[in-house]
Amino acid sequence: MSNQPWDLRKVLDELKEIPDQYHETDVEVDPEAELSGVFRYIGAGGTVERPTKEGPAMMFNKIKGFPGARVSIGTMASRRRVGQILHSDWKTLGRHLKEAVENPVKPVKVSKNEAPVQEVVHLATDADFDIRKLIPAPTNTPDDAGPYITMGLVLGSDPEKTMSDVTIHRMVLEDKDTIGMYIMPGGRHIGAFQKMFEAKNEPMPVTINIGLDPAIYIGATFEPPTTPLGYNELWCAGALRQEPVQTVDGVAVNEVGLARAEYVIEAEILPNTTMQEDINTNTGYAMPEFPGYNGAANPAVNVLKVKAVTHRKDRPIMQTTIGPSEEHVSMAGIPTEASILELTDKAIPGHVLNVYNPPAGGGKLMTIMQVKKFSVNDEGIQRQAAILALSAFKELKTVILVDEDVDIFDMNDVVWTLNTRFQGDQDVIVIPGMRNHPLDPSERPEYDPKSIRVRGMSSKTILDGTYPYDMKEVFKRAPFMKVEDWEKYLK
């Protein structure tokens, strides 16, 4: 393994050594819809329109209109691959991330000559400056509002520089120095900081960091209560690598960027200013989002004015993803699993063995919980676990409970338990009128006028597929002989 600090290039070098996990092509591809359209067939997975499948991470070496730049997609579009990237068992990644949050390693600042991302500098004051010609940001579909930065890690601080944070937002390139950014209401710390600047009627300096070690992206998607205001998720990424993330002072704004990124966009969020997200297309759509549908264009996204773009000199890598792909599941789902485990381990220790947020819920809307009952007195503890999960993550909509003998990563096994250890009139628990995620198209008053008063409300559902402990003899699976050396028959 290379002794250089962790970054995207080091990860890709490792993947190249693992069969079937990486593929690159020199065939020219158009970043406008074609690139994502190609990867849809090869390896997007998730809830992307069929046909799709789990496949290798891809590098497109020849991007139409962007000589010298490359585009990477799908690095995390496989849970098994994420396990390889993080050098951890893919089935226990939730616990691995939980331990990282509990043992933070804070970033370190390096000098500009130690920051590869500042090898090339473009200032907005340059006569030919145009972010649309500098950043090979793809569109996912022909209906997109424009080229989108889908894996841009936004780093910002409060006005007094006492706290900083990183989050991922959808960002569309609107013109040569303007980006429209959707900050989802509530919960995001960048949004909280931005409101502080807005109260002072001052622009908020931020950096948008693109082309990163996947450990940074996965760590960055934690949300409260696991990482409360004041906890910078870069600390989690440092713990995952046992190596601090390197930052560097910006060249044009009073904020730091990630020194080993491929691109950094330095910008300011304008106070009390919004714009129509699809102002250039008027399609009514933004881009495909994680539930599997085209997201509606927002009439009033925040406006960022770009001050500079810096990048590596040697063929910089634009990193992108497809909204409803398996990659989103990895980035959003694994930290959610860690958050649920963190809460249940404290409240009901020993009972929740493992948690999985599957692609069917985009990593956010559904969780499968493997629960152990030790005696008849534990009956009901499984439903307590489900309520804890729903309280830990407000965007969670459906919880499926299974016993310890069920493989939570095999949907056939999960659905089997809902057919043989489940009765609809006994084992469905519905909690109406709760908050959820506004990108779920069913969460609107016209769909359910009884319990949904405003967009983004939902009924939460618990499906209890665990058997009653006092009937466990009835639910023993058919026993097969244990054969330790079975693999010899495949040689």
N, C-alpha and C positions, 0 to 999 in steps of 0.2 A: 504494500500500500504506500502511496505517495506520502511524504512528510509535509507537503504543503497544506495550508489551512483548508478547511472544508469550503467548497463552493460547488456550483452546478457542474463545472467541468470535471472536477474530481469524481463526482457521483457518476457522470456519464462514462468516464473511463472505467469505473468499476463495472457498470452495466454491460459494457462491451465484452467483458470477460465471462459473462453469464449467458449460456445458450438461450436464444429466442427472446431475450429481454430488450434488445435494442436493434434498431434498423435505421440506416440513413440512405437518402437517395439524392442523386445529382440531377434528376429530372426536374425541369423548371415547373413551378407551381404558382398559380395566381393567389395572392393572399385574400382576394375578394371572393369569399364563399368556397372556392375550389379546395383550398388547403384543408379546411374543416370537413368538407364533403368527402375528400379522399380518406382522411383519418377515421371518419364515421365507419367505413367498411373494415378498416384494418385493426383498430384497437380501442375505439372510444368506450364501448360497453355502456353500463348504466342504463338509463331510460331513454337513450338516444333512439330516434326513429329506426325501426328495423329495416334492413338487416344491419346488425353491428355485432361486435364480439369483443372479448378481451384479447389483446394482442400486445406487440412490443411497443415500447416508447419509440417515437420517430423523430428524426432530424431531417428537415428539408434544407438542403444546402444551396439551392438556387431559387431565389424568390423574385418573381417578376417585379421589376421596378426598383429593386433594392440590391444592387450589386455589392457583394462583400458581406451582407448580413445573412444570418441563418435563423430558422424558426424551429424550436423544440416543442413538442406536444406529447402529452400522455405519459410523462415520466412516472406519475403516481396512479395511472389508470389500471392498477392491479394491486390488490391488497398484499398478495404474496410478494410482489416487487417492492412494495413499501417496506415490508419486513426485511428484505435483502438490503435495501438502501439504509435502513436504520440499524442493521445488524441485530435484529430481534425476531423472535417467533411471531409470525404474522397473526396467529390466533390470540395472542395476548398483548397486542399493541396498545389497547386501552390502558392496561395496567402499566405498561412501559411509559406511556405519556403521563399517567397520574404520578408516577414516581419522579418524573422530570420536573413537573410543576412544583412538587414538594421540595426539590433540591436545586433551586435556580442557580445559574451561572451568568453573571451580568456581563454585558458587552464591554469591549475596550475600544478606545479611540486610537486610530493610527494616523500617521502623517499622510499628506497628499501623495508623496512619492511612494508610499506603501499601498496605495489604493488603485488596483488595476482599473476600476470603473472610471477613474478620472484621467485616463491616458489620452482621451480625446474630449475636447470641450467645445460645445456650441452654445453661444449666448444669444438670448432673444433679441439683443440689440444688433446682431449681425444682419447685414442687408438681405441675405438669402435665407434667413432662418425660417423653417417651416417644419413643424413637428411631424406632419403627415408624410414628409419625405425622409425624415430621419428614423422614424420608428416603424418597422414593418408589422403594424398591428393588423391582424386579420379581421374579416367579418365572418361570423359563423354561418349565416344564411343570406340569400339575396334580399331579404326583408329587413336586415339589421339597420339601425339608425345611422350606422357609420362604422369605421374601424374601431374595434374595442380593445382596450387593455383589460384582460380578464384575470391576469395573475400579476397585478401591480400591487405591491405591498406599500400601503400608505403609512408613513411615519410622521408623527406630529407630537407636539407637546402643549401643555397649558401655557398661558401667557407668561407666568413667572418662571417657567422652566423647572418646576418642581416635580412634574410627572411627564412621562412620555408613553406612547403606545403605538402599536401597529395593527392595522386591519386591512382586509381586502374588500374592495368595492368595485362595482362595474363602472368603467370610465370610457367615454366615447370621445374621439378626437373630433372637435367641432370645426375648428379652422386652424390657421397656422400657429397660433399660440394660445388656444383655448381648449379646455377639456371640460366636459360635463360629467359630474360625478354624483351618483345616487347614494346618499347616506340614509340607510333605512332608519326610520324613527325608533328611538329607544334602544338602550343597551350598548351601542358602540361607543367606545371611549373617545375616538377621534371626533365623533359627533358632539360629545359633551365638551371637548376642548374648543371645538369650533363655535359653539354657543357662547363660550366665555369671551372669545375674540369678538364675536358679533355684538355682544353687550357693550363692548368698548368701541364698536364701529371700526375695528382694525382688521386687516387681512391676516389670515393664519398661514405661516410658512409651513410647507410640507415637502417631503421627498416621496417620489413614487419609484419603488425599487423593483426591477424586473430581471429575471434570470438568476434564480437563487437556489441554494441547497434546499431540497425538499423538506429537510428538518425544520427550516425556518417557516415555510408555508404552513406545515402541519401545526407547528407550535403557535402560529399567529391566529389560528381560527378558534382558539379557546374564547369563551365568553363568561360573564358573571353567572353564578357566584364563584366559580372555580378560580377565575382570575379577576379580582375586583379592581375598581378604579385605583390606579397607582401601581398595579402589577403589569410590567411590560412583557409581553409574550416572547420577546427576544431572549429573555432569561430562560425560558423553557427550551428554546432551540439550543442555547449554550449547554444546558444540562444534557440534552439528547446526544450531543457530540462530545461532552466533557471538554469543551473548548469554547471560549467566549466568541460571540459574533463580533466581527470587526466593523466599526463605524468610522466615518470621516466627515469633517466639516464640509458643508456645501460650498459651492463656488459663487452662488448668487443669492442664496437665502440663508437666514439664520436658523438652520436646522441641519441635522446630520443625515447622511445617507449610508447605505450598506457598502462598505469598501470593496467587497468581492462580488458585487452584483455585476450583471452584464451591461445594463442600462440604468441610469438614474435620471428621472425627470424632476427638476426643482421648480416648485410652483408656489402660488399663494391662493388660498381659498378666499374669494372676495366676500366681504360681509354684506348681509342683507341683499344678496343678488342671486337670482335664479334665471334659468333659461329652459326652453322647450328641448327635451332630449333629442327628438327626431327632427330638429329644425331644418336639416339638410335633405331629408327624404320624405317626411310627412307620411310614412307608412303606417304610423300608429303603433309600431313595434320597436322594442329596444333590441333584445337579443334573446336567444334561448336560455331559459333559466333552469335551475336544478329540478323542479317538479316535472320537466319534460315538455313544457309548453313555451311558446314565444312570450316573453315578458312584454307587457304593455309599456309603451314609451311614457315616461313621466313628464307631465307638463311643466315641472319646476324643479330641475336638478340644480345642485350647487355648481357654481362656476369657478374654475381654476384658471388663473393666468400663468402661463409657463414662463419662467425666467431663464432656464438653461436646460440643456440635455447633455449628459456626459455618458461615455461608454468606453468599452475596451477597444483597443486598436486592432487586435487580431480577430477578425470575423465575429463580431458580437452576436450573441444568441438572444433572440426574442423568445420568451417563453409564453405559451398561451394554452388555453384549455377550452373544451366544449362544455357549455353550461350543465346539461344533464348527464354528463359522462361519468364513468367510474372514477375519474380523477377527482371530481367534486366530492364524491362519496368518501374518498380517502381523506381529503382535506377537512371536510366538515364532520364526517361521521366518527372518525377515530378519536378526536378530541372530545366529542360528545360522550362517547363510551367512557372515556377517562373521567369526565365530570360526573356521570352517573355513578361510577364505581367509587369515586371519592366520597360522595354523599352516603351511599348505601353501606360502605365499609365502616363509616362512623356510626350510622344510625342502627343498622342491623348486621353487625360484623359476622362474617362467616356464611351468611345465607345466600348472597349473590355471588355465584361462582364466576360468571362471565357475562359480557354484554356485547351485542353486535347490532350496529346500525346499517342495515342492508341497502343495496342499490334501489330497491323498490321504493324506499322513502327518500332517495336522494341524499342519504346520510343525515338528514335532519328530521324527517316526519315520522319515522318508525324506528323502534328499537325492539330487539328480542332479548329477553333476560332469562338466563339459566339460574334457577333457584333451587336451593337444597333445604328440605325440611328434615330436621333431625328426630322429631317425635310428633305425636298427635297434637301436642300443645303448640306446634309451629303452624298449624293450619290457619291460613289467613295471612301469614307473613309474606306470602308471595304477592298478595294484592297491596300490602303495605309498601313493598319494594316498587311496585308499579307507580304508586302515588308519589313516592320519593323521586322517581325518574321524571315524572311529569312536572314536579316542582323544580327540579334542577335545571330543566331546559324547556323554556316556554314554547319553543317551536316544535316540540314533540307532539304528535297527534295520536299515534297508535302504539300501544305496548302489547307485545305478545309474551306471555309467560310460559316457560317450559321447564320440565324436570331435568335433573342432572344427567340422565341417560340420552338426552336429545342433542344432536349436533346442531348448534345454532347457526353454523355457517352453511348448512345444507337445507335449502328451502323445502326439499321433498320431506325431510325429516320433521321440519317445523310444521308443515301443512298436515303431515301424517298425525302429529299429536293433536291438531285441531279437528281431526276426523275421528280419533279413537279415544281421546281423553277430554272431551269437550261436549257440552250441551248448550245450545244457544240460549235457552230460557234461564239457565243457571249461571253461565260463565261469561256473559257479556256485561261489562260495566260501562255505562256512558255518563260522562260528566259534561253537560252542555254549557254554553255561554262563556267559554274561556278564550284567552288570547292565543293566537298562533301566528303563522307566517302569511303575510298578505299576498305572496306569490302563488299560493294554492288557489286555483280558480273556483273551487267549490265554496270558498269561504267568503260568501257575499250574501246580503240579505235576501235577494230574490231566489236563492237556492234553498235557504232555510230561514224563513221570516220569523219563526218562533224563537230561535235562540241566537241568531246572528243579527245584531242591531247595526253593526258597522263592519266594513271590509276588514278582514284579518282576524275575525273571531271564528271559533270552531268548537265543535263537540270533541272531547277527548274520549278515546275508546280503549278499554283494557280487555284483551281476550285471554282468559285464564285457561291455558292448556295443561295445567298441572293436575295430576290425579289426587284425590283425597288420600291423605297419609294412611288412614285406617283401612283403605282398600288397596294398598300397594301390591298385595299378592295377586290381585286380579290383573294388574297392569305390567307384570314382568314380561319383558320381551323374550321371544323364543331364544333359548340359549344355544350357542354354537361352540364347538371345541376350540379352545385357545391353542393356536399353533404359532410358536415363537419364530420358527425358521421358515415361514411360508414363502419368503422371497426366493428361496433356492429353486423353487419350481418355475421361476421365470427365467432362469439362466440357461 
